[in-house]
Amino acid sequence: MKEITVTVIDNDVEKALRILKKKIQNDGLFKRLKVKKNFEKPCQYRRRKMREAIRRQRIAASRSRRKRS
């Protein structure tokens, strides 16, 4: 796991919390915690992994199309 740090400037804790939440969300930690919270059947695990792989492929394909244009 990589280390996530946020600096608090001028005692603005609310802003630092917003930045921390955004960093955690972009890292995917919330998603992993949600998945680990409950037991996942093996068939559901495979289905979820397949959906994630398809989504990654779709995103990569759209990025490569943008580069060509």
N, C-alpha and C positions, 0 to 999 in steps of 0.2 A: 504494500500500500504506500502511496505517496503522501507526503506531509502537506497539510493544508494550513496556511497561516493567513491571518487577517490582522492588519494593524488598526488600532483605534486612534482616530485623530480628533483632537479637541473634545474628548470625552463624549463623542457621538456614538454611543453603543448601539443604538437602533440601526444606524447606517451600517455599522460593522456586522451586525447580525444579518441584515439583508444581503450583504456581500458574501458572508459565510454560507448562507442558505443557497445562494446562486452557485457558488463554487461546488458545494456538495451535490447539488442537483446536476450540474454539468459533468461531474465526476461519475455519476451513476450510483452513488452510495445509497440514496433513498430507495432506488429501484431494487438494489440487492437486498437491503434490509426488509423490504416488503415481501420479497420472494422467500427469504429465509424465515420469516415470521411464522408461516404455516407449512405443514407438510405438503409436499407436492408429489402426486403420483408419478411413477416413471413415464407413463404415456403422456401426461400433461407436461412433464419436463421436456420430453422429446419434441412435442408439438410447439412449445414455447421457444425452444432453441431453433427449430426450423423457421418459425415466423421471424425471429430476430435475424437469422442469416439472410432470409429473403429480403427483409427490410434493408439490411446493410448493402446487399447487392443492388437494390433499387436506387439507394442513395448514391452509391458509387457510380452507377450507370448515368444518373442524371448529372453528376458532377463532370463526368467525362464528356457528355454531350455539350455541356456549357463551355468547356475548354475548346472544343472544336469550332464552335460558332463564333 
